[in-house]
Amino acid sequence: MHYDIIVIGAGHAGIEAGLAAARLGCKVAVFTTNLDYIGNCPCNPSIGGTAKGHLVRELDALGGEMGKTADECFLQSRMLNLGKGPAVHSLRVQIDRNKYKEIMKHKLELQKNLEIKQAEIIDLKKYESMWKVKTLTNMEYESKCVIIATGTYLDGTIHIGENSFKSGPDYSLPATHLGKSLRKLGLEIRKFKTGTPARVLRSSIDFSKLEVQNGDENIVPFSYRTKDKGENKICCYMGYTNEKTKEVILKNIHRSPMYSGKIEGVGPRYCPSIEDKIVRFSDKERHQMFIEPCGLNTEEMYLQGLSSSLPEDVQLEFYRTIQGLENVIIMRPAYAIEYDCVNPNQMYCTLEFKDHSGLYGAGQFNGSSGYEEAAVQGFVAGVNAALKVKNEKPLILDRASSYIGTLIDDLITKGVSDPYRMMTSRSEYRLILRQDNADQRLMPIGRKLGLISNNVWKEFNLKEKQKKEEIERAKKVNIYPTKELNEFLKSKGSSPIDQSIKLFDLLKRPNINYKDLKSFDNEFPNLNDEVLKQIEIEIKYEGYISRQLRQVEEMRRLEKKKIPENLNYDEIKGLRLEAIEKLKKINPQSLGQASRISGVSPADISVLMIWLSRKQGD
């Protein structure tokens, strides 16, 4: 049977890859070992979070599905980091994980040009211009492109104390055969590890001893297509470990496969297990943990921050040292899972493998962690596979366009030594890559691809028109001194005025918000909160934004200086040996990408720039 594109895996990466490619007109097959695990959230029952919320909003602006589905099944919505600057404001929602799975599966089932198939792919080979895959039941399929999105299933092994067994997440069937084919292709495969906390029974928790975390009153949806903002349906709770918790864990640390040497894979640096936290941060008296519902129609509660690979009896013992969990009942024990993934240095920024035309990787297979990181990679891989099939120019997102571009550039240029997690600190342009302006940055690209509807596009253009007109008005409107205004300014810790001032300049002051000035502005616009917030940010941070835009221009100047595909770096005199080694390994496509390779110094870039200029001059 023939397809344009085959997607191996139906987690968050596989879903976005399949939907994007099918919506671009390609005939797509998405394979999964179990249809009931499509869109599964085996770890935390949430979407978004610091920097991850940016990824989801960017994905939605391009035409992806994760944000819309999260809006359709959210239980609690919170905007994180509101006490900090707008660059790090990030949306996070608790979701009903079973409802999320159901919705995503149904969207795949309804999608034109897309078929979902329950089968384990055991073999992958290239025959002339076509890729052929073989299933465990000896069915064979061929396609022009293949996207590998195996998540943590590829040769997955679950570890709980001294016990280990082959498994995918949530005790599902692992993919135990495909890795052999990938190694035959010459792909560099390595072992990574991640983990998840226990699920516990709601009625066994004493919530009176825990801190309540309510959702936001003003709910902000992820998707630009969401009209009904919905409402918060649940509370989350916060608690802390203590010295007794530490004592129990350290007493049993030798039974953890992480410390006994049983686990070979490298774990996530920024989301460590509780035993890893206790050992690495031994001076800390306590660690935060959060208790989150898994859904409306289940009594399972998720213990965020307490992932572990310790034996189940030890898990129960240390959980019960925590205030509020003294009588907790474990429904599903915590576990660590070890799995195969690829070295992403082997890919182009399109997520296509350099040595294998038509083969793409996405998600945790590429060495990242997290649902959101997986979803955006799946989208990029799916779009680029479809564009390749259609013989059109690829979609390339750079670091200045998005966190998606930053994520992909980090993976393919810097590589990963542990599961990669997106953070706002990874971007040097985070003031212009805000969550609130994802549509401004990326929706024109989604529209050009054909993934943004007429209605959404119309609303976007209206919003941009309103912003532009109001900023121009703010530069012209005078605000005059009055007793009421000066009293207000003093109450905000701002100096009073004795002569007229432009609204634009007044808004630049700290602690002064647009809505605060409504009673002092006779022409105050009738705009929604989102538009007003964006205008306010652009005015307040005008100077900083202008500075970052100049940095972007310089970065893009270097990106335009292309490096020949098979450049012999050994011939270039003046390059250090380390730089030659790293440049040969990564084979960067531009001078800009070369400048971001670890081990390549500014002096090496100067040498390379001069050499390229001379050659191009020739």
C-alpha positions as CSV (number, residue, x, y, z in Angstrom):
1,M,0.0,0.0,0.0
2,H,1.3,3.4,-0.9
3,Y,1.3,6.7,1.0
4,D,2.9,10.1,0.6
5,I,4.0,10.1,4.2
6,I,4.1,7.5,7.0
7,V,4.3,8.7,10.6
8,I,5.6,6.1,13.2
9,G,4.1,7.0,16.5
10,A,0.9,8.8,17.6
11,G,2.0,10.7,20.6
12,H,2.1,14.5,20.6
13,A,4.7,14.7,17.8
14,G,3.1,12.1,15.6
15,I,-0.3,13.7,16.0
16,E,0.9,17.1,14.8
17,A,3.0,15.6,12.0
18,G,0.1,13.6,10.7
19,L,-2.5,16.4,10.9
20,A,-0.2,19.0,9.3
21,A,0.8,16.7,6.4
22,A,-2.7,15.6,5.7
23,R,-4.1,19.2,5.8
24,L,-1.4,20.1,3.2
25,G,-3.0,17.6,0.9
26,C,-0.7,14.5,1.3
27,K,-2.0,11.0,1.8
28,V,-0.8,10.1,5.3
29,A,-0.7,6.9,7.5
30,V,-0.1,7.2,11.2
31,F,1.0,4.0,12.9
32,T,0.8,3.3,16.6
33,T,1.1,0.2,18.7
34,N,-2.2,0.9,20.4
35,L,-5.0,3.2,19.1
36,D,-6.1,3.8,22.7
37,Y,-2.8,5.5,23.5
38,I,-3.1,8.2,20.8
39,G,-2.4,11.5,22.5
40,N,-1.6,9.9,25.8
41,C,-0.1,12.1,28.6
42,P,1.9,9.5,30.5
43,C,3.4,12.1,32.8
44,N,1.9,15.3,34.1
45,P,-1.8,16.0,33.2
46,S,-1.1,19.5,31.9
47,I,-0.2,21.5,28.8
48,G,2.1,24.5,28.8
49,G,4.2,26.0,31.6
50,T,7.3,28.3,31.6
51,A,8.5,28.6,27.9
52,K,6.3,25.6,27.0
53,G,3.3,27.8,26.9
54,H,5.1,29.9,24.3
55,L,5.6,26.8,22.2
56,V,1.9,25.9,22.3
57,R,0.8,29.4,21.4
58,E,3.4,29.5,18.5
59,L,2.1,26.1,17.3
60,D,-1.4,27.3,17.3
61,A,-0.4,30.5,15.3
62,L,1.0,28.2,12.7
63,G,-2.1,26.0,12.5
64,G,-1.3,23.2,14.9
65,E,-3.8,21.4,17.1
66,M,-2.4,21.1,20.7
67,G,-3.5,24.4,22.0
68,K,-7.1,24.1,20.7
69,T,-7.5,20.6,22.2
70,A,-6.0,21.8,25.5
71,D,-8.7,24.5,25.6
72,E,-11.4,22.0,24.9
73,C,-10.5,19.8,28.0
74,F,-8.8,22.1,30.5
75,L,-9.7,21.8,34.2
76,Q,-7.7,24.8,35.5
77,S,-5.9,27.7,33.8
78,R,-3.0,29.7,35.3
79,M,-0.7,32.3,33.7
80,L,2.7,31.7,35.3
81,N,5.3,34.4,36.1
82,L,3.0,37.4,36.2
83,G,5.2,39.0,38.8
84,K,8.0,39.1,36.2
85,G,8.3,40.8,32.8
86,P,6.1,40.0,29.9
87,A,8.8,37.9,28.1
88,V,8.4,35.1,30.6
89,H,4.6,35.1,31.1
90,S,3.6,31.5,30.2
91,L,0.2,29.8,30.2
92,R,-0.2,26.4,31.9
93,V,-3.5,24.4,32.0
94,Q,-4.4,21.3,33.9
95,I,-6.2,19.0,31.5
96,D,-8.5,16.0,31.7
97,R,-6.0,13.5,30.3
98,N,-8.5,10.9,29.1
99,K,-10.7,13.6,27.4
100,Y,-7.5,14.9,25.7
101,K,-6.8,11.5,24.3
102,E,-10.3,11.0,23.1
103,I,-10.5,14.4,21.4
104,M,-7.1,14.0,19.6
105,K,-7.9,10.4,18.5
106,H,-11.2,11.6,17.1
107,K,-9.6,14.5,15.2
108,L,-7.2,12.1,13.6
109,E,-10.1,9.8,12.7
110,L,-12.0,12.7,11.1
111,Q,-9.1,14.1,9.2
112,K,-9.3,13.9,5.4
113,N,-6.3,12.2,3.7
114,L,-5.2,10.5,7.0
115,E,-5.5,6.9,8.1
116,I,-4.5,5.7,11.6
117,K,-3.3,2.1,12.0
118,Q,-2.6,-0.1,15.0
119,A,0.6,-1.9,14.2
120,E,4.2,-2.0,15.5
121,I,6.7,-1.0,12.8
122,I,9.6,-3.4,13.0
123,D,11.6,-2.6,9.8
124,L,12.4,0.5,7.8
125,K,14.4,0.5,4.5
126,K,15.0,2.7,1.5
127,Y,14.4,1.3,-2.0
128,E,15.4,3.7,-4.7
129,S,13.3,6.8,-4.0
130,M,10.7,5.1,-1.7
131,W,10.8,4.1,1.9
132,K,9.3,0.8,2.9
133,V,8.1,-0.1,6.4
134,K,7.1,-3.6,7.7
135,T,4.8,-4.4,10.6
136,L,5.0,-7.1,13.2
137,T,2.3,-8.9,11.3
138,N,4.3,-8.8,8.1
139,M,2.3,-6.1,6.3
140,E,4.4,-3.8,4.1
141,Y,3.7,-0.2,3.2
142,E,5.7,2.3,1.2
143,S,5.9,6.1,1.2
144,K,7.9,9.0,-0.2
145,C,8.7,10.2,3.4
146,V,8.8,8.7,6.8
147,I,8.6,10.6,10.2
148,I,9.9,8.8,13.2
149,A,8.1,10.0,16.4
150,T,8.5,7.0,18.7
151,G,8.6,9.0,22.0
152,T,9.8,6.8,24.9
153,Y,8.5,3.6,23.2
154,L,11.7,2.7,21.3
155,D,13.3,-0.2,23.2
156,G,11.5,1.2,26.3
157,T,12.4,-0.3,29.7
158,I,10.6,0.5,32.9
159,H,12.6,0.5,36.2
160,I,11.0,0.3,39.6
161,G,13.6,-0.4,42.2
162,E,15.3,-3.8,41.5
163,N,12.6,-4.7,39.0
164,S,13.0,-3.9,35.3
165,F,10.9,-4.9,32.3
166,K,10.4,-4.0,28.6
167,S,7.6,-1.5,28.3
168,G,6.4,1.7,26.8
169,P,5.0,4.5,29.1
170,D,2.0,3.5,31.3
171,Y,3.0,-0.2,30.9
172,S,2.1,-0.1,27.2
173,L,3.8,-2.3,24.5
174,P,7.3,-1.0,23.6
175,A,8.8,-0.9,20.1
176,T,11.5,-3.5,20.4
177,H,12.4,-4.1,16.8
178,L,12.7,-0.8,14.9
179,G,15.9,0.2,16.6
180,K,17.9,-2.5,14.7
181,S,16.8,-1.0,11.3
182,L,17.7,2.5,12.4
183,R,21.2,1.4,13.4
184,K,21.6,-0.3,10.1
185,L,20.8,3.0,8.4
186,G,23.8,4.4,10.3
187,L,21.8,6.6,12.7
188,E,23.6,7.4,16.0
189,I,21.3,6.0,18.7
190,R,21.7,6.7,22.4
191,K,19.9,5.9,25.7
192,F,18.0,8.6,27.6
193,K,15.8,8.3,30.7
194,T,12.8,10.0,32.1
195,G,10.4,9.3,34.9
196,T,7.0,10.0,36.3
197,P,5.5,10.2,39.9
198,A,2.9,7.9,41.4
199,R,-0.8,8.4,40.9
200,V,-2.6,8.3,44.2
201,L,-6.2,8.0,45.5
202,R,-7.9,11.4,46.1
203,S,-9.8,10.2,49.2
204,S,-6.5,9.1,50.9
205,I,-5.2,12.7,50.9
206,D,-5.8,15.2,53.7
207,F,-6.2,18.5,51.7
208,S,-6.6,20.6,54.8
209,K,-2.8,20.3,55.4
210,L,-1.9,21.5,51.9
211,E,-1.9,24.9,50.3
212,V,-4.6,25.6,47.7
213,Q,-3.7,26.7,44.2
214,N,-6.7,28.3,42.5
215,G,-6.9,29.0,38.8
216,D,-6.9,32.5,37.3
217,E,-10.1,34.6,37.3
218,N,-9.3,36.0,33.8
219,I,-8.8,32.9,31.7
220,V,-6.6,33.2,28.6
221,P,-7.1,30.5,26.0
222,F,-4.1,28.9,24.2
223,S,-5.8,28.9,20.8
224,Y,-6.6,31.9,18.6
225,R,-9.6,29.8,17.5
226,T,-11.1,29.4,20.9
227,K,-14.1,31.7,21.5
228,D,-15.6,30.1,24.7
229,K,-12.9,30.7,27.4
230,G,-14.5,28.1,29.7
231,E,-14.1,28.1,33.4
232,N,-11.9,26.5,36.1
233,K,-13.4,23.3,37.4
234,I,-10.8,22.1,40.0
235,C,-8.2,23.2,42.5
236,C,-4.6,22.1,42.7
237,Y,-2.6,21.8,45.9
238,M,0.9,22.4,47.0
239,G,3.0,20.7,49.7
240,Y,6.6,20.1,50.7
241,T,9.0,17.2,51.5
242,N,10.8,17.4,54.8
243,E,13.8,16.0,56.7
244,K,12.0,12.7,57.3
245,T,11.4,12.3,53.5
246,K,15.1,12.9,52.9
247,E,16.0,10.3,55.6
248,V,13.8,7.6,54.1
249,I,15.2,8.2,50.5
250,L,18.9,8.3,51.6
251,K,18.4,5.2,53.7
252,N,17.2,3.3,50.5
253,I,19.2,5.1,47.8
254,H,21.1,1.9,47.1
255,R,17.8,0.4,45.9
256,S,17.4,3.1,43.2
257,P,18.4,1.8,39.8
258,M,19.8,5.3,39.1
259,Y,22.4,4.9,41.8
260,S,22.9,1.1,41.6
261,G,24.1,1.5,38.0
262,K,21.2,-0.4,36.5
263,I,20.0,2.6,34.5
264,E,22.5,3.6,31.7
265,G,20.4,6.4,30.1
266,V,20.9,10.1,30.9
267,G,18.0,11.7,32.8
268,P,16.5,15.2,32.4
269,R,18.7,17.8,34.1
270,Y,15.8,20.2,34.7
271,C,13.2,17.7,35.9
272,P,15.1,15.3,38.1
273,S,13.6,12.6,40.3
274,I,13.1,13.3,44.0
275,E,16.0,11.0,44.9
276,D,18.2,13.0,42.5
277,K,17.0,16.3,44.0
278,I,17.8,15.0,47.5
279,V,21.3,13.9,46.6
280,R,22.2,16.9,44.3
281,F,20.7,19.5,46.6
282,S,21.5,17.9,49.9
283,D,21.6,21.3,51.7
284,K,17.9,22.0,51.0
285,E,15.6,21.3,53.9
286,R,12.5,20.7,51.6
287,H,11.3,20.5,48.1
288,Q,8.0,21.6,46.6
289,M,5.4,19.2,45.3
290,F,2.1,19.7,43.7
291,I,-1.1,17.5,43.7
292,E,-3.0,17.7,40.5
293,P,-6.2,15.9,39.4
294,C,-5.9,13.7,36.3
295,G,-9.5,14.3,35.2
296,L,-13.0,15.0,36.2
297,N,-14.2,11.4,36.1
298,T,-11.3,9.8,37.9
299,E,-10.1,9.7,41.5
300,E,-6.4,9.6,40.5
301,M,-4.2,12.5,41.6
302,Y,-0.8,13.2,40.2
303,L,2.1,14.1,42.5
304,Q,4.1,16.6,40.5
305,G,7.7,16.9,41.6
306,L,7.9,13.5,43.2
307,S,9.0,11.3,40.3
308,S,11.0,8.3,41.4
309,S,12.5,5.0,40.4
310,L,12.7,3.6,44.0
311,P,10.9,0.4,44.9
312,E,7.2,0.7,45.5
313,D,7.5,0.0,49.3
314,V,10.0,2.8,49.6
315,Q,7.8,5.1,47.5
316,L,4.9,4.5,49.9
317,E,7.1,5.1,52.9
318,F,8.6,8.5,51.8
319,Y,5.3,9.7,50.3
320,R,3.7,9.2,53.8
321,T,6.3,11.4,55.4
322,I,4.8,14.4,53.6
323,Q,2.1,16.5,55.5
324,G,-1.2,15.7,54.0
325,L,-0.1,12.3,52.5
326,E,0.3,10.4,55.8
327,N,-2.3,7.9,54.8
328,V,-1.9,8.1,51.0
329,I,-2.8,5.1,48.8
330,I,-0.7,4.5,45.7
331,M,-2.8,3.5,42.6
332,R,0.0,3.5,40.1
333,P,3.6,3.5,41.3
334,A,6.2,6.0,40.1
335,Y,8.7,4.6,37.6
336,A,11.7,5.5,35.4
337,I,11.7,4.7,31.8
338,E,14.8,4.2,29.6
339,Y,14.5,4.5,25.8
340,D,16.4,4.9,22.6
341,C,16.7,8.3,20.9
342,V,18.8,9.7,18.1
343,N,21.6,12.3,18.1
344,P,19.9,15.3,16.5
345,N,23.2,16.6,15.1
346,Q,22.4,14.3,12.1
347,M,19.5,16.5,11.0
348,Y,18.9,19.7,9.0
349,C,16.8,22.4,10.5
350,T,13.9,20.9,8.6
351,L,14.3,17.8,10.9
352,E,15.2,15.7,7.8
353,F,18.2,13.5,8.2
354,K,21.2,14.8,6.3
355,D,22.2,11.3,4.9
356,H,18.7,10.0,4.4
357,S,16.5,12.0,2.0
358,G,12.8,11.8,3.1
359,L,13.5,10.5,6.6
360,Y,12.5,12.9,9.5
361,G,12.6,12.7,13.3
362,A,10.4,14.4,15.8
363,G,9.8,14.7,19.5
364,Q,11.6,12.6,22.2
365,F,13.2,10.5,19.5
366,N,15.2,13.7,18.8
367,G,16.4,13.9,22.4
368,S,14.0,16.4,23.7
369,S,11.6,16.1,26.7
370,G,8.0,17.2,27.1
371,Y,4.7,17.1,25.2
372,E,5.1,20.7,23.9
373,E,8.6,20.3,22.6
374,A,7.4,17.1,20.9
375,A,4.3,18.6,19.3
376,V,6.1,21.6,17.7
377,Q,8.8,19.3,16.2
378,G,6.1,17.0,14.9
379,F,4.4,19.9,13.2
380,V,7.7,21.1,11.6
381,A,8.6,17.6,10.4
382,G,5.1,17.0,9.0
383,V,5.0,20.3,7.2
384,N,8.5,19.8,5.7
385,A,7.7,16.2,4.6
386,A,4.6,17.5,2.9
387,L,6.4,20.3,1.2
388,K,9.1,17.9,0.0
389,V,6.4,15.6,-1.5
390,K,5.0,18.7,-3.2
391,N,8.4,19.9,-4.4
392,E,8.0,23.2,-2.6
393,K,10.4,25.2,-0.5
394,P,10.8,23.9,3.1
395,L,9.6,25.7,6.3
396,I,12.6,27.0,8.2
397,L,12.1,28.9,11.4
398,D,15.1,30.7,12.8
399,R,15.9,31.7,16.4
400,A,14.5,35.2,16.0
401,S,11.2,34.0,14.7
402,S,10.2,31.7,17.5
403,Y,11.0,29.4,20.4
404,I,10.3,26.6,17.9
405,G,13.2,27.8,15.8
406,T,15.3,28.1,18.9
407,L,14.5,24.6,20.0
408,I,15.3,23.1,16.6
409,D,18.5,25.1,16.2
410,D,19.7,24.0,19.7
411,L,19.0,20.4,18.9
412,I,20.7,20.2,15.5
413,T,23.5,22.7,16.2
414,K,24.4,22.2,19.9
415,G,23.2,18.7,20.3
416,V,22.0,17.2,23.6
417,S,23.7,15.3,26.4
418,D,20.4,14.9,28.3
419,P,16.7,15.3,27.5
420,Y,16.3,18.9,26.2
421,R,13.7,21.1,27.9
422,M,12.7,24.5,26.5
423,M,13.3,27.4,28.9
424,T,12.9,31.2,28.2
425,S,16.6,31.6,29.1
426,R,17.6,29.6,26.0
427,S,16.5,32.4,23.7
428,E,18.6,35.5,23.3
429,Y,15.6,37.3,21.7
430,R,13.0,36.5,24.4
431,L,11.6,40.0,24.6
432,I,10.4,39.8,21.0
433,L,9.4,36.1,21.3
434,R,6.7,36.7,23.8
435,Q,3.7,34.4,24.2
436,D,1.3,37.3,23.5
437,N,2.6,38.1,20.1
438,A,3.0,34.6,18.7
439,D,0.3,35.4,16.1
440,Q,2.1,38.5,14.9
441,R,5.3,36.5,14.4
442,L,4.0,33.3,12.9
443,M,0.4,33.5,11.7
444,P,1.4,34.9,8.3
445,I,3.5,31.8,7.8
446,G,0.6,29.5,8.8
447,R,-1.6,31.4,6.4
448,K,0.8,31.0,3.6
449,L,1.0,27.3,4.3
450,G,-2.8,27.2,4.0
451,L,-3.4,26.1,7.7
452,I,-5.1,29.3,8.9
453,S,-8.8,29.7,8.2
454,N,-10.3,32.9,6.6
455,N,-12.1,33.8,9.9
456,V,-8.9,33.5,12.0
457,W,-6.9,35.5,9.4
458,K,-9.5,38.2,9.3
459,E,-9.5,38.6,13.1
460,F,-5.7,38.7,13.1
461,N,-5.6,41.5,10.5
462,L,-8.2,43.5,12.4
463,K,-6.2,43.1,15.6
464,E,-3.0,44.3,13.9
465,K,-4.8,47.3,12.4
466,Q,-6.2,48.2,15.8
467,K,-2.7,48.0,17.4
468,K,-1.1,50.1,14.8
469,E,-3.7,52.8,14.9
470,E,-3.8,53.0,18.7
471,I,0.0,53.3,19.0
472,E,-0.1,56.1,16.5
473,R,-2.9,57.8,18.5
474,A,-1.0,57.4,21.8
475,K,2.0,59.3,20.2
476,K,-0.3,62.3,19.4
477,V,-2.8,62.5,22.4
478,N,-2.0,64.9,25.2
479,I,-2.8,64.1,28.8
480,Y,-3.2,67.3,30.8
481,P,-2.3,67.7,34.5
482,T,-5.2,67.6,36.9
483,K,-5.5,67.1,40.6
484,E,-7.1,63.7,40.2
485,L,-4.4,62.6,37.7
486,N,-1.5,63.7,40.0
487,E,-3.0,62.0,43.0
488,F,-3.4,58.8,40.9
489,L,0.3,59.1,39.8
490,K,1.5,59.5,43.4
491,S,-0.6,56.5,44.5
492,K,1.3,54.4,41.8
493,G,4.7,55.7,43.0
494,S,5.1,57.9,40.0
495,S,5.9,61.6,39.9
496,P,3.1,64.1,39.2
497,I,3.1,66.3,36.0
498,D,2.8,70.1,35.7
499,Q,2.4,70.2,32.0
500,S,0.8,68.1,29.3
501,I,2.4,64.8,28.4
502,K,1.9,62.4,25.5
503,L,-0.1,59.3,26.4
504,F,2.7,57.3,24.8
505,D,5.3,58.7,27.2
506,L,3.0,58.3,30.2
507,L,2.5,54.7,29.5
508,K,6.2,54.1,29.5
509,R,6.3,54.8,33.2
510,P,6.5,51.7,35.5
511,N,3.2,50.6,37.2
512,I,1.1,52.7,34.9
513,N,-1.3,50.6,32.9
514,Y,-3.6,51.4,29.9
515,K,-6.8,50.8,31.9
516,D,-5.6,53.1,34.7
517,L,-5.7,56.0,32.4
518,K,-9.2,55.4,31.0
519,S,-10.8,58.2,33.1
520,F,-8.1,60.7,32.0
521,D,-8.3,59.9,28.2
522,N,-11.5,61.1,26.5
523,E,-10.8,59.0,23.5
524,F,-10.0,55.8,25.3
525,P,-10.4,53.0,22.7
526,N,-12.9,50.2,22.9
527,L,-10.4,47.4,22.5
528,N,-10.2,44.0,24.1
529,D,-7.8,43.2,26.9
530,E,-5.4,41.2,24.8
531,V,-5.0,44.0,22.2
532,L,-4.5,46.7,25.0
533,K,-1.9,44.5,26.7
534,Q,0.1,44.0,23.5
535,I,0.0,47.8,22.8
536,E,1.1,48.5,26.4
537,I,4.1,46.1,26.1
538,E,5.2,47.5,22.8
539,I,5.2,51.0,24.2
540,K,6.8,50.2,27.6
541,Y,9.6,48.1,26.1
542,E,10.1,50.1,22.8
543,G,13.8,50.7,23.4
544,Y,14.6,47.2,24.4
545,I,12.6,45.8,21.5
546,S,14.4,48.0,19.0
547,R,17.8,46.8,20.4
548,Q,16.8,43.2,20.0
549,L,15.6,43.8,16.5
550,R,19.0,45.2,15.6
551,Q,20.6,42.0,17.0
552,V,18.2,40.0,14.9
553,E,19.3,41.9,11.8
554,E,23.0,41.0,12.5
555,M,22.1,37.3,13.2
556,R,20.2,37.1,9.9
557,R,23.1,38.7,8.1
558,L,25.2,35.8,9.2
559,E,22.5,33.3,8.3
560,K,22.5,34.6,4.7
561,K,26.2,33.7,4.4
562,K,25.7,30.1,3.2
563,I,28.5,27.4,3.6
564,P,29.0,25.0,0.8
565,E,27.5,21.5,1.5
566,N,30.7,19.5,1.5
567,L,33.3,22.1,2.5
568,N,36.7,20.7,3.4
569,Y,37.5,22.4,6.7
570,D,41.0,20.9,6.8
571,E,42.0,23.2,3.9
572,I,41.2,26.4,5.8
573,K,44.3,27.7,7.4
574,G,43.8,29.4,10.8
575,L,41.0,27.2,12.1
576,R,41.7,25.5,15.4
577,L,41.7,21.7,15.5
578,E,38.7,21.7,17.8
579,A,36.7,24.0,15.5
580,I,37.6,21.8,12.5
581,E,36.4,18.7,14.3
582,K,33.1,20.3,15.4
583,L,32.4,21.9,12.0
584,K,33.0,18.6,10.2
585,K,30.6,16.8,12.6
586,I,27.7,19.4,12.4
587,N,28.3,20.5,8.8
588,P,26.5,23.8,9.3
589,Q,24.5,25.3,6.5
590,S,25.4,29.0,7.3
591,L,27.9,31.1,9.0
592,G,25.3,32.0,11.6
593,Q,24.7,28.3,12.5
594,A,28.5,27.8,12.6
595,S,28.8,30.6,15.2
596,R,26.5,28.7,17.6
597,I,28.4,25.5,17.6
598,S,30.0,24.8,21.0
599,G,33.8,24.8,20.5
600,V,33.8,27.2,17.5
601,S,35.2,30.6,18.7
602,P,34.6,34.1,17.3
603,A,38.1,33.9,15.9
604,D,37.3,30.7,14.0
605,I,34.2,32.5,12.6
606,S,36.3,35.4,11.4
607,V,38.7,33.0,9.7
608,L,35.8,31.2,8.1
609,M,34.2,34.4,7.0
610,I,37.4,35.7,5.3
611,W,37.9,32.3,3.6
612,L,34.3,32.2,2.3
613,S,34.5,35.9,1.1
614,R,37.7,35.1,-0.9
615,K,36.2,32.0,-2.4
616,Q,32.9,33.7,-3.4
617,G,35.0,36.6,-4.7
618,D,36.8,34.1,-7.0
